[in-house]
Amino acid sequence: MPTPPPCTRLGRQCRELAVTLRIAESDDSRTLQDAAATWLLGHTERITMGKPYWSDDEFLVDATLHVPCKYLKEQGKSGRAHCTAHGFRGPMPLSSQRVGEQREELLLDNGTYVLVYKGRQRALDLPLKKAARRALPVVQNHNPCLDAPCRTGDNKRGAACCRDLTLELDLPEPSTRMMALLRARKSPYLCKVTREGPNAVEVEVISACGYLGDDGISCVLHDRVLPNGRLAKPSICMEWPDLDDDDEGHPGCALT
C-alpha cells in the first residue's frame, strides 16, 4: 500500500492541488496549439484553469485539481473532518472551486463561445458551417455516442471520452511530496500517476468538458466554424486514438 503523504496538518492539500499543465510545444503548429489548448481548458468540472502562457518552448497553464485526498473523511454535517492516515482533526479545509462558473465562462449568454484562437482565449461568434452546394441528401445524421452505454471509472454513463482525460504535469524530479499527494487522491477521479520523464508526470482525471451540451453528450462546438474557416471543435476530439494492446478504451464505447 502506498505510503501516505508527509503532511503535518489538515490543509488545502486535502481538497485540491495546484499544478502546472503542459499544453503544447513551440514546434507544434499554431492550429494544433490552439486545438490542444481549447480541448484542455474546456475540461473544467474538477479543474480550475488559469490563463495559458509560454515558458521557453512550452505552452503551459497553471491549474488547480479539485480532487480530495482519499484519507480525508468528513464528520457528518458538522463542518469538521479528520485524516485517517495521520489522525489530524479540525475544520474541513476550504476549496477554491467555483462550481459551474467556468462552464458559464465558456458559453456566454449572447451566443458566443470562449476558446483559444491564435494563441489566446477569445470570445467569438461561431457560425455553423454551410452545407456543400452539391451535397447529397443525408438520411440520418446520427451521433453514435448518443445511445452508447459508455462509462467512466466512476460508472457515469455517456460521453466517456469527453469526461476523462490524461494530463501532463510539468513537475521536475524528485518532487517527492507532490508525487505522494497525487498518488493519494481519491480514485478514479485522479489516478494512474506515472513519471514519464525528468520533468513530466502523467495522471488521469475525470473532469467533464464544459463544451458538452445540456444533454451531457452532444458538443456545442460541433459543426461551428472559426473566423479562419477551420472547424472550432478541437481536432483531438475527432480523431479516434490508436489503443495499445492493454488498453480497451471505455466500456460500452460505440467506436470500439
DRENFI-431302 format. One line per 4 residues: for each residue x, y, z of N, C-alpha, C, O, CB. Coordinates in pm, whole numbers. Glycine has a CB too. Layout:
% DRENFI-431302
X/Y/Z/X/Y/Z/X/Y/Z/X/Y/Z/X/Y/Z  ...;
% end
This chain:
% DRENFI-431302
86/-120/0/0/0/0/89/124/0/185/129/76/-97/1/124  58/225/-85/143/345/-91/152/416/44/56/418/121/90/441/-197  268/474/70/288/549/193/208/679/187/212/748/85/439/579/215  136/715/293/60/841/292/153/960/274/271/951/306/-20/856/422;
101/1071/222/184/1192/204/237/1242/338/172/1222/441/103/1303/135  353/1306/339/413/1355/464/352/1487/509/420/1590/512/563/1372/447  224/1485/544/154/1607/586/175/1630/736/209/1539/811/3/1597/554  154/1756/778/167/1791/919/36/1842/978/28/1863/1099/275/1895/936;
-66/1861/894/-195/1909/942/-296/1902/829/-260/1880/713/-185/2055/997  -424/1920/863/-525/1937/760/-500/2070/688/-465/2169/752/-669/1932/820  -516/2070/558/-491/2193/483/-544/2184/342/-617/2091/308/-345/2223/481  -508/2281/262/-558/2288/125/-529/2160/47/-609/2118/-37/-497/2408/53;
-412/2097/76/-373/1978/3/-471/1863/22/-470/1767/-56/-236/1935/46  -556/1871/123/-656/1766/146/-769/1773/44/-834/1672/16/-713/1778/287  -794/1892/-14/-906/1912/-105/-864/1934/-249/-938/1898/-341/-988/2028/-59  -746/1993/-271/-706/2031/-407/-556/2048/-416/-488/2066/-315/-777/2160/-450;
-505/2043/-539/-361/2056/-563/-336/2158/-674/-402/2154/-778/-299/1919/-599  -242/2248/-651/-200/2344/-753/-91/2280/-839/8/2230/-786/-150/2478/-688  -109/2282/-971/-15/2218/-1062/7/2306/-1184/-64/2405/-1203/-66/2079/-1105  104/2270/-1266/125/2332/-1396/109/2224/-1502/173/2119/-1494/266/2400/-1406;
23/2250/-1601/-7/2153/-1706/60/2193/-1836/65/2311/-1871/-158/2140/-1725  112/2094/-1907/175/2119/-2036/70/2103/-2146/3/2001/-2154/295/2021/-2059  56/2207/-2230/-44/2207/-2337/17/2165/-2470/-33/2073/-2536/-107/2345/-2350  124/2231/-2510/186/2207/-2641/329/2260/-2638/375/2313/-2537/103/2274/-2755;
397/2244/-2751/534/2292/-2764/545/2387/-2882/456/2392/-2967/632/2175/-2780  653/2464/-2886/667/2568/-2988/678/2512/-3129/643/2580/-3225/789/2653/-2958  727/2386/-3144/739/2330/-3278/607/2270/-3328/601/2224/-3442/848/2225/-3281  503/2269/-3244/371/2230/-3291/312/2344/-3375/346/2460/-3353/277/2194/-3172;
227/2311/-3468/164/2415/-3550/71/2500/-3465/23/2456/-3360/86/2352/-3667  46/2623/-3509/-46/2710/-3436/-184/2646/-3426/-250/2656/-3323/-56/2849/-3505  -227/2579/-3533/-357/2512/-3531/-362/2407/-3422/-461/2398/-3349/-387/2448/-3666  -256/2327/-3409/-251/2224/-3305/-243/2286/-3167/-306/2237/-3073/-131/2131/-3329;
-166/2393/-3152/-156/2461/-3022/-293/2511/-2977/-333/2492/-2862/-56/2578/-3029  -365/2576/-3070/-498/2628/-3036/-594/2515/-3002/-671/2524/-2906/-554/2712/-3151  -590/2408/-3080/-682/2295/-3058/-653/2228/-2923/-746/2198/-2848/-670/2191/-3171  -525/2205/-2893/-488/2140/-2768/-528/2227/-2648/-574/2176/-2546/-337/2111/-2764;
-510/2359/-2661/-545/2449/-2552/-696/2457/-2532/-744/2456/-2419/-488/2589/-2578  -772/2465/-2642/-918/2469/-2632/-969/2342/-2567/-1056/2347/-2480/-981/2486/-2771  -915/2228/-2609/-956/2098/-2553/-925/2091/-2403/-1012/2058/-2323/-885/1983/-2626  -802/2122/-2366/-761/2109/-2227/-835/2207/-2137/-887/2168/-2033/-611/2129/-2214;
-839/2334/-2177/-901/2435/-2093/-1052/2419/-2083/-1116/2481/-1998/-868/2572/-2146  -1109/2335/-2170/-1252/2310/-2162/-1294/2212/-2053/-1411/2209/-2016/-1300/2259/-2292  -1200/2131/-2002/-1235/2027/-1905/-1237/2084/-1763/-1142/2067/-1687/-1136/1908/-1914  -1345/2151/-1729/-1348/2233/-1608/-1426/2173/-1491/-1436/2237/-1386/-1407/2365/-1641;
-1481/2054/-1506/-1566/2001/-1398/-1490/1990/-1266/-1543/2027/-1161/-1620/1863/-1438  -1367/1941/-1270/-1286/1926/-1148/-1151/1996/-1160/-1059/1968/-1083/-1265/1779/-1117  -1139/2086/-1258/-1013/2158/-1277/-1043/2306/-1296/-1125/2344/-1380/-935/2102/-1399  -977/2390/-1218/-983/2535/-1240/-860/2575/-1319/-747/2553/-1275/-992/2614/-1104;
-882/2632/-1436/-774/2668/-1527/-738/2816/-1514/-825/2901/-1497/-813/2635/-1671  -608/2845/-1523/-563/2983/-1533/-555/3025/-1678/-621/2967/-1764/-429/3000/-1464  -474/3125/-1706/-453/3171/-1843/-329/3102/-1899/-224/3102/-1834/-440/3325/-1848  -337/3046/-2019/-218/2980/-2077/-108/3080/-2107/-134/3198/-2133/-257/2907/-2206;
16/3034/-2101/131/3121/-2124/248/3038/-2178/249/2916/-2167/173/3195/-1992  345/3108/-2237/465/3044/-2290/578/3055/-2189/599/3160/-2129/506/3107/-2424  650/2945/-2170/771/2943/-2088/876/2868/-2169/867/2747/-2189/746/2875/-1947  976/2942/-2216/1074/2886/-2309/1001/2832/-2431/937/2909/-2502/1159/2773/-2241;
1009/2702/-2457/946/2645/-2577/818/2570/-2546/772/2490/-2628/1043/2553/-2647  760/2592/-2428/642/2515/-2388/523/2606/-2361/537/2714/-2302/674/2430/-2264  407/2561/-2404/280/2628/-2380/220/2565/-2255/187/2446/-2256/182/2617/-2504  205/2642/-2147/167/2588/-2017/44/2661/-1963/5/2767/-2011/284/2600/-1919;
-15/2600/-1861/-123/2667/-1788/-117/2622/-1642/-103/2503/-1614/-262/2635/-1852  -127/2717/-1552/-137/2684/-1410/-282/2649/-1379/-375/2715/-1426/-88/2803/-1320  -300/2543/-1300/-436/2493/-1275/-446/2437/-1134/-345/2413/-1067/-473/2384/-1379  -569/2417/-1090/-596/2355/-961/-681/2231/-984/-787/2239/-1045/-666/2454/-863;
-635/2117/-935/-707/1991/-946/-794/1973/-822/-742/1959/-711/-609/1870/-964  -925/1975/-840/-1017/1966/-727/-1058/1821/-704/-1173/1783/-727/-1141/2055/-750  -964/1741/-659/-989/1601/-623/-936/1580/-482/-816/1598/-460/-923/1500/-726  -1019/1543/-387/-974/1533/-249/-882/1412/-225/-877/1319/-305/-1093/1525/-156;
-812/1418/-115/-728/1306/-72/-817/1191/-24/-920/1214/39/-629/1351/40  -777/1070/-53/-857/954/-13/-858/934/139/-944/862/191/-803/829/-80  -765/996/210/-760/982/356/-846/1086/428/-862/1078/550/-617/994/404  -903/1182/355/-986/1286/415/-1127/1235/436/-1191/1188/342/-986/1413/328;
-1177/1243/558/-1313/1198/589/-1390/1311/657/-1342/1371/753/-1310/1072/680  -1508/1339/605/-1593/1442/663/-1672/1383/778/-1721/1270/769/-1687/1502/556  -1685/1457/885/-1758/1411/1003/-1903/1458/995/-1941/1559/1053/-1692/1461/1133  -1983/1381/921/-2123/1415/905/-2142/1552/844/-2075/1586/746/-2194/1408/1036;
-2233/1632/902/-2257/1768/855/-2206/1871/955/-2257/1983/963/-2406/1789/829  -2106/1832/1031/-2053/1919/1136/-1958/2025/1084/-1924/2119/1156/-1983/1836/1239  -1915/2012/959/-1816/2105/905/-1675/2071/948/-1582/2149/926/-1848/2245/946  -1658/1955/1010/-1527/1912/1055/-1485/1786/980/-1567/1717/920/-1527/1888/1208;
-1355/1758/986/-1301/1643/912/-1184/1584/989/-1132/1644/1083/-1257/1685/769  -1143/1464/947/-1023/1405/1004/-948/1328/897/-1006/1286/796/-1057/1313/1122  -819/1310/920/-732/1236/828/-713/1096/884/-662/1080/995/-595/1309/808  -753/995/807/-743/857/855/-600/804/849/-572/698/904/-834/768/773;
-509/877/783/-370/833/776/-288/883/894/-211/808/954/-306/881/646  -306/1012/928/-224/1074/1033/-302/1107/1161/-242/1136/1264/-162/1199/981  -436/1101/1155/-515/1131/1272/-546/1277/1295/-606/1310/1397/-448/1079/1390  -507/1366/1203/-536/1509/1220/-687/1531/1222/-762/1465/1149/-470/1592/1108;
-732/1626/1304/-872/1663/1312/-886/1814/1313/-798/1885/1363/-939/1602/1437  -996/1864/1256/-1018/2008/1256/-1127/2045/1158/-1195/1957/1106/-889/2082/1221  -1146/2175/1132/-1245/2218/1034/-1214/2161/895/-1098/2146/858/-1250/2372/1028  -1319/2130/819/-1299/2084/682/-1227/2192/602/-1275/2305/595/-1436/2049/614;
-1112/2161/543/-1040/2261/462/-1128/2317/351/-1208/2244/291/-913/2199/402  -1115/2446/324/-1194/2511/222/-1144/2474/83/-1026/2443/64/-1192/2661/240  -1234/2477/-15/-1200/2455/-155/-1215/2586/-231/-1306/2665/-202/-1289/2344/-218  -1128/2610/-327/-1137/2731/-409/-1220/2709/-536/-1229/2798/-620/-997/2778/-447;
-1279/2591/-549/-1353/2559/-671/-1477/2645/-687/-1554/2663/-593/-1392/2412/-672  -1496/2699/-807/-1613/2778/-843/-1707/2689/-923/-1703/2688/-1046/-1574/2907/-924  -1791/2614/-853/-1873/2511/-918/-1961/2572/-1026/-2040/2663/-1000/-1959/2438/-813  -1946/2523/-1148/-2031/2565/-1259/-1991/2696/-1323/-2031/2721/-1437/-2169/2576/-1213;
-1915/2780/-1256/-1886/2912/-1310/-1798/2906/-1435/-1818/2984/-1528/-1818/2998/-1205  -1701/2814/-1438/-1611/2810/-1553/-1684/2767/-1679/-1651/2815/-1788/-1494/2715/-1526  -1782/2679/-1668/-1860/2642/-1786/-1937/2762/-1837/-1946/2784/-1958/-1956/2525/-1755  -1993/2840/-1747/-2065/2961/-1787/-1972/3061/-1855/-2016/3139/-1940/-2132/3026/-1666;
-1845/3059/-1818/-1748/3150/-1879/-1707/3103/-2018/-1654/3182/-2097/-1626/3163/-1790  -1731/2975/-2050/-1703/2923/-2185/-1820/2946/-2279/-1800/2971/-2398/-1670/2774/-2178  -1942/2938/-2227/-2064/2950/-2307/-2137/3077/-2262/-2210/3075/-2163/-2157/2824/-2292  -2117/3184/-2335/-2170/3314/-2292/-2316/3329/-2331/-2364/3266/-2425/-2088/3427/-2353;
-2387/3414/-2256/-2531/3431/-2276/-2566/3487/-2413/-2675/3462/-2464/-2587/3522/-2170  -2476/3563/-2473/-2507/3627/-2600/-2481/3537/-2721/-2478/3584/-2835/-2428/3754/-2615  -2461/3407/-2696/-2444/3313/-2805/-2303/3301/-2858/-2281/3238/-2961/-2532/3351/-2916  -2207/3359/-2788/-2068/3346/-2829/-2000/3239/-2742/-2051/3199/-2637/-1993/3482/-2817;
-1885/3194/-2789/-1812/3087/-2723/-1670/3134/-2695/-1610/3203/-2777/-1812/2957/-2809  -1617/3096/-2580/-1481/3131/-2545/-1391/3011/-2571/-1413/2903/-2518/-1471/3176/-2396  -1290/3031/-2654/-1195/2926/-2685/-1062/2990/-2723/-1052/3113/-2733/-1248/2835/-2801  -961/2907/-2744/-828/2959/-2776/-816/2972/-2928/-833/2875/-3001/-716/2867/-2719;
-785/3093/-2974/-772/3122/-3117/-653/3215/-3137/-645/3321/-3076/-902/3187/-3174  -560/3174/-3220/-437/3249/-3246/-360/3276/-3116/-309/3386/-3094/-469/3381/-3316  -355/3173/-3032/-268/3176/-2916/-325/3232/-2788/-257/3231/-2685/-152/3252/-2948  -449/3280/-2790/-505/3329/-2664/-656/3307/-2660/-721/3291/-2763/-473/3479/-2645;
-711/3308/-2539/-854/3287/-2523/-931/3409/-2573/-897/3523/-2541/-888/3259/-2377  -1035/3382/-2652/-1116/3490/-2708/-1263/3450/-2705/-1295/3331/-2709/-1072/3524/-2853  -1351/3548/-2697/-1494/3526/-2712/-1530/3549/-2858/-1513/3660/-2910/-1577/3619/-2616  -1579/3445/-2925/-1604/3452/-3068/-1745/3409/-3103/-1803/3320/-3040/-1504/3366/-3143;
-1800/3474/-3206/-1926/3431/-3264/-1892/3323/-3366/-1821/3350/-3463/-2006/3552/-3330  -1940/3201/-3346/-1901/3088/-3430/-2022/3039/-3510/-2105/2965/-3456/-1842/2972/-3344  -2035/3078/-3636/-2149/3032/-3717/-2136/2884/-3751/-2026/2828/-3748/-2161/3114/-3845  -2248/2823/-3783/-2248/2685/-3831/-2192/2681/-3972/-2214/2773/-4051/-2391/2624/-3827;
-2119/2575/-4003/-2062/2563/-4137/-2174/2546/-4239/-2278/2487/-4210/-1963/2446/-4145  -2151/2598/-4358/-2251/2587/-4464/-2242/2451/-4531/-2133/2396/-4548/-2231/2699/-4568  -2358/2397/-4568/-2361/2270/-4639/-2302/2288/-4778/-2316/2393/-4840/-2505/2215/-4647  -2234/2184/-4827/-2178/2189/-4962/-2289/2212/-5064/-2399/2159/-5051/-2101/2059/-4994;
-2258/2295/-5167/-2361/2333/-5264/-2422/2213/-5333/-2542/2213/-5361/-2303/2427/-5367  -2343/2110/-5360/-2394/1992/-5429/-2392/1869/-5339/-2375/1757/-5387/-2312/1965/-5556  -2409/1890/-5211/-2406/1777/-5117/-2526/1685/-5138/-2636/1732/-5166/-2402/1827/-4972  -2503/1554/-5124/-2611/1458/-5133/-2698/1468/-5009/-2647/1501/-4901/-2556/1314/-5151;
-2826/1441/-5020/-2914/1447/-4902/-2872/1343/-4799/-2833/1232/-4833/-3061/1424/-4942  -2880/1381/-4673/-2843/1291/-4563/-2970/1233/-4503/-3059/1307/-4461/-2758/1365/-4455  -2978/1101/-4498/-3096/1036/-4444/-3103/1057/-4293/-3209/1089/-4239/-3095/886/-4477  -2988/1037/-4223/-2989/1049/-4078/-2850/1091/-4031/-2752/1019/-4054/-3033/916/-4011;
-2841/1202/-3967/-2714/1248/-3911/-2709/1206/-3764/-2734/1288/-3675/-2698/1404/-3926  -2678/1079/-3738/-2687/1024/-3604/-2551/1025/-3536/-2451/981/-3593/-2743/881/-3608  -2550/1075/-3415/-2430/1072/-3333/-2425/937/-3262/-2510/909/-3178/-2428/1190/-3230  -2326/851/-3293/-2322/717/-3233/-2307/720/-3081/-2336/622/-3014/-2209/637/-3292;
-2261/833/-3027/-2240/840/-2882/-2370/867/-2805/-2374/848/-2683/-2139/949/-2850  -2476/910/-2874/-2599/945/-2805/-2658/827/-2729/-2707/842/-2618/-2700/998/-2902  -2652/708/-2791/-2716/590/-2731/-2615/491/-2673/-2654/388/-2620/-2802/520/-2833  -2486/522/-2684/-2384/426/-2639/-2380/419/-2485/-2387/523/-2419/-2245/465/-2694;
-2369/299/-2430/-2365/284/-2283/-2224/298/-2226/-2190/233/-2128/-2422/149/-2243  -2142/384/-2287/-2005/400/-2240/-2007/463/-2101/-2102/532/-2064/-1922/487/-2338  -1901/439/-2024/-1897/493/-1888/-1754/518/-1844/-1661/450/-1888/-1967/399/-1789  -1739/615/-1757/-1609/646/-1700/-1587/560/-1575/-1673/481/-1537/-1598/797/-1665;
-1470/577/-1512/-1434/492/-1399/-1525/505/-1280/-1526/417/-1194/-1296/522/-1358  -1603/615/-1272/-1699/631/-1161/-1837/579/-1200/-1936/604/-1131/-1708/779/-1120  -1842/507/-1314/-1964/443/-1364/-2070/543/-1412/-2188/508/-1421/-2023/355/-1257  -2029/666/-1442/-2123/762/-1501/-2131/734/-1650/-2028/727/-1718/-2079/909/-1474;
-2251/718/-1702/-2269/680/-1841/-2280/801/-1933/-2330/906/-1893/-2393/593/-1856  -2231/783/-2056/-2247/883/-2160/-2127/974/-2179/-2074/1030/-2083/-2363/965/-2131  -2084/987/-2306/-1975/1078/-2344/-1851/1056/-2258/-1790/1152/-2210/-2020/1223/-2332  -1813/930/-2240/-1699/899/-2152/-1571/967/-2199/-1492/1014/-2117/-1677/748/-2145;
-1549/973/-2332/-1425/1033/-2381/-1425/1184/-2365/-1320/1247/-2382/-1404/997/-2527  -1540/1245/-2333/-1546/1388/-2305/-1544/1416/-2155/-1551/1531/-2113/-1671/1449/-2368  -1534/1311/-2075/-1540/1325/-1929/-1409/1292/-1860/-1386/1338/-1748/-1648/1238/-1874  -1324/1214/-1924/-1194/1191/-1862/-1083/1225/-1958/-1103/1227/-2080/-1182/1045/-1815;
-966/1251/-1904/-854/1294/-1988/-724/1263/-1915/-719/1249/-1793/-863/1445/-2021  -618/1252/-1995/-484/1234/-1941/-413/1368/-1943/-405/1434/-2047/-404/1127/-2021  -362/1409/-1828/-292/1536/-1814/-143/1512/-1805/-98/1413/-1748/-341/1614/-1691  -64/1604/-1862/81/1601/-1846/121/1718/-1756/107/1834/-1793/154/1608/-1986;
170/1684/-1638/212/1785/-1542/358/1821/-1563/443/1733/-1583/188/1736/-1399  387/1949/-1557/526/1996/-1559/576/1988/-1415/552/2079/-1335/538/2143/-1619  646/1880/-1382/683/1852/-1243/822/1790/-1239/837/1670/-1261/579/1758/-1177  923/1870/-1211/1061/1819/-1212/1086/1719/-1100/1025/1724/-993/1159/1934/-1200;
1179/1627/-1127/1220/1531/-1025/1294/1604/-912/1355/1708/-937/1310/1420/-1086  1290/1551/-788/1213/1434/-750/1069/1465/-712/981/1380/-727/1281/1365/-636  1043/1589/-662/906/1629/-623/838/1520/-541/723/1484/-568/822/1661/-749  909/1468/-442/863/1353/-366/729/1378/-298/640/1293/-303/966/1316/-262;
713/1495/-234/588/1522/-162/472/1535/-259/364/1480/-234/601/1650/-79  491/1606/-371/382/1621/-467/343/1487/-527/224/1461/-547/423/1719/-578  440/1401/-556/407/1270/-609/324/1190/-509/230/1120/-547/536/1193/-645  359/1200/-382/282/1129/-279/140/1186/-269/45/1110/-253/353/1139/-142;
127/1319/-279/-5/1381/-275/-90/1339/-395/-209/1314/-380/8/1533/-270  -30/1333/-512/-103/1291/-632/-151/1147/-618/-265/1115/-653/-14/1306/-756  -65/1060/-569/-99/918/-557/-201/892/-446/-261/785/-440/26/836/-531  -221/991/-358/-318/976/-251/-455/1034/-287/-544/1037/-202/-266/1042/-125;
-474/1081/-410/-604/1137/-448/-710/1027/-453/-679/909/-465/-595/1209/-585  -834/1070/-444/-947/977/-447/-963/921/-587/-989/996/-681/-1076/1047/-400  -949/791/-601/-966/723/-729/-1115/693/-750/-1185/667/-653/-882/591/-736  -1164/695/-874/-1093/710/-1001/-1085/855/-1050/-1046/879/-1165/-1160/627/-1106;
-1120/951/-965/-1126/1090/-1012/-988/1145/-1045/-975/1233/-1129/-1192/1178/-907  -884/1092/-979/-746/1116/-1020/-670/987/-991/-667/941/-877/-682/1240/-946  -610/930/-1094/-544/801/-1077/-436/783/-1184/-411/874/-1264/-647/684/-1084  -373/668/-1186/-272/631/-1286/-161/736/-1294/-128/787/-1401/-337/615/-1424;
-103/767/-1178/5/864/-1170/135/798/-1213/179/701/-1151/18/922/-1025  197/851/-1320/315/787/-1377/421/891/-1411/391/989/-1480/278/706/-1501  541/870/-1365/654/956/-1404/696/919/-1545/737/805/-1570/774/943/-1305  685/1014/-1640/716/989/-1780/849/1049/-1823/896/1021/-1934/607/1043/-1867;
911/1130/-1741/1038/1192/-1774/1085/1277/-1658/1013/1290/-1559/1027/1277/-1902  1204/1336/-1668/1259/1415/-1558/1174/1536/-1520/1183/1585/-1407/1396/1462/-1592  1090/1584/-1614/1005/1700/-1585/858/1674/-1615/778/1767/-1617/1052/1819/-1666  822/1549/-1638/686/1518/-1682/625/1404/-1602/685/1299/-1583/686/1482/-1829;
501/1428/-1554/423/1327/-1484/285/1322/-1548/223/1426/-1571/412/1358/-1330  238/1202/-1579/105/1186/-1636/7/1138/-1529/41/1055/-1445/108/1086/-1754  -114/1193/-1534/-221/1149/-1445/-350/1142/-1527/-366/1212/-1627/-237/1245/-1322  -441/1058/-1484/-572/1051/-1548/-674/1113/-1454/-678/1080/-1335/-611/904/-1583;
-757/1203/-1507/-854/1276/-1426/-992/1267/-1491/-1004/1277/-1613/-812/1425/-1409  -1094/1248/-1410/-1232/1258/-1458/-1278/1401/-1435/-1297/1444/-1321/-1326/1155/-1386  -1297/1475/-1543/-1338/1615/-1536/-1408/1649/-1667/-1342/1672/-1768/-1215/1711/-1511  -1539/1651/-1665/-1617/1666/-1788/-1587/1797/-1859/-1554/1897/-1797/-1765/1657/-1757;
-1599/1794/-1992/-1575/1910/-2075/-1691/2009/-2063/-1808/1970/-2065/-1556/1868/-2221  -1657/2137/-2051/-1758/2241/-2040/-1831/2270/-2170/-1932/2341/-2170/-1696/2365/-1991  -1781/2216/-2281/-1848/2236/-2410/-1955/2131/-2437/-2018/2133/-2543/-1746/2235/-2522  -1977/2038/-2342/-2087/1944/-2358/-2220/2019/-2354/-2236/2115/-2279/-2083/1835/-2248;
-2314/1973/-2436/-2445/2037/-2439/-2527/2005/-2316/-2482/1933/-2227/-2521/1995/-2562  -2648/2059/-2311/-2735/2037/-2195/-2773/1891/-2178/-2809/1849/-2068/-2860/2120/-2209  -2765/1812/-2286/-2796/1670/-2273/-2679/1590/-2217/-2692/1470/-2191/-2835/1613/-2408  -2564/1657/-2197/-2448/1590/-2139/-2372/1502/-2234/-2279/1433/-2192/-2490/1509/-2025;
-2406/1502/-2362/-2339/1414/-2459/-2296/1490/-2585/-2183/1475/-2630/-2432/1300/-2499  -2386/1572/-2641/-2353/1644/-2764/-2254/1757/-2734/-2240/1800/-2619/-2481/1700/-2831  -2186/1805/-2840/-2085/1910/-2825/-2136/2039/-2888/-2180/2039/-3003/-1950/1867/-2891  -2131/2148/-2813/-2184/2274/-2865/-2095/2333/-2974/-2139/2420/-3048/-2200/2374/-2752;
-1970/2287/-2986/-1880/2337/-3089/-1893/2260/-3221/-1835/2300/-3322/-1737/2331/-3041  -1967/2151/-3219/-1976/2066/-3338/-2032/2144/-3457/-2136/2211/-3447/-2064/1943/-3309  -1962/2135/-3570/-2002/2200/-3697/-1997/2353/-3692/-2049/2419/-3782/-2142/2156/-3734  -1935/2410/-3589/-1918/2555/-3586/-1780/2591/-3641/-1687/2512/-3633/-1936/2609/-3443;
-1769/2712/-3695/-1653/2750/-3774/-1583/2871/-3713/-1648/2967/-3670/-1694/2780/-3919  -1450/2865/-3710/-1368/2976/-3662/-1359/3086/-3768/-1394/3061/-3884/-1226/2926/-3626  -1315/3205/-3732/-1301/3311/-3831/-1209/3275/-3947/-1225/3331/-4056/-1249/3435/-3765  -1113/3184/-3928/-1023/3145/-4037/-1080/3033/-4123/-1013/2984/-4213/-889/3102/-3982;
-1204/2992/-4096/-1268/2890/-4176/-1251/2747/-4125/-1318/2656/-4175/-1219/2898/-4312  -1163/2726/-4029/-1143/2592/-3973/-1255/2560/-3873/-1320/2649/-3820/-1004/2583/-3903  -1274/2431/-3850/-1374/2389/-3754/-1330/2428/-3613/-1213/2416/-3577/-1397/2238/-3763  -1427/2476/-3533/-1396/2519/-3397/-1373/2401/-3304/-1298/2412/-3207/-1509/2605/-3343;
-1436/2287/-3332/-1420/2170/-3246/-1276/2121/-3257/-1228/2097/-3368/-1520/2057/-3285  -1204/2105/-3144/-1063/2064/-3149/-1045/1933/-3224/-1125/1840/-3209/-1007/2050/-3008  -940/1925/-3304/-914/1804/-3383/-897/1682/-3296/-930/1571/-3339/-790/1823/-3469  -846/1699/-3174/-826/1585/-3085/-958/1518/-3051/-960/1400/-3015/-755/1630/-2957;
-1068/1591/-3062/-1200/1535/-3031/-1257/1454/-3147/-1354/1381/-3130/-1296/1646/-2995  -1195/1466/-3265/-1250/1399/-3384/-1159/1290/-3437/-1190/1228/-3539/-1275/1501/-3492  -1048/1265/-3369/-954/1163/-3413/-952/1051/-3310/-903/1070/-3199/-812/1221/-3434  -1004/934/-3346/-1008/822/-3252/-865/771/-3230/-795/741/-3327/-1100/709/-3305;
-821/761/-3105/-682/724/-3078/-652/578/-3110/-740/493/-3107/-648/752/-2934  -526/552/-3139/-480/414/-3156/-455/357/-3016/-368/403/-2943/-349/406/-3245  -533/256/-2981/-523/198/-2847/-416/91/-2842/-399/14/-2936/-658/140/-2805  -343/87/-2730/-246/-19/-2709/-318/-152/-2685/-439/-155/-2662/-153/15/-2589;
-241/-262/-2692/-300/-394/-2671/-364/-406/-2533/-461/-479/-2515/-195/-502/-2689  -307/-334/-2435/-358/-343/-2297/-467/-241/-2267/-521/-238/-2156/-244/-325/-2200  -500/-156/-2365/-599/-51/-2345/-721/-78/-2433/-713/-69/-2556/-539/88/-2376  -832/-109/-2370/-954/-142/-2444/-1048/-23/-2457/-1158/-36/-2510/-1026/-256/-2377;
-1006/94/-2409/-1092/210/-2417/-1199/206/-2310/-1187/133/-2212/-1156/219/-2554  -1304/284/-2329/-1411/290/-2229/-1510/175/-2248/-1545/142/-2361/-1486/424/-2238  -1555/113/-2140/-1656/8/-2152/-1782/62/-2217/-1831/168/-2180/-1690/-52/-2015  -1834/-12/-2315/-1957/28/-2381/-1942/132/-2489/-2043/181/-2541/-2050/77/-2283;
-1817/167/-2526/-1798/270/-2628/-1849/220/-2764/-1828/105/-2801/-1648/309/-2638  -1917/308/-2836/-1971/272/-2968/-1864/257/-3073/-1890/199/-3178/-2071/376/-3013  -1743/309/-3048/-1640/311/-3151/-1534/203/-3134/-1437/199/-3210/-1575/446/-3153  -1549/115/-3034/-1450/7/-3017/-1504/-123/-3071/-1436/-225/-3065/-1414/-10/-2869;
% end
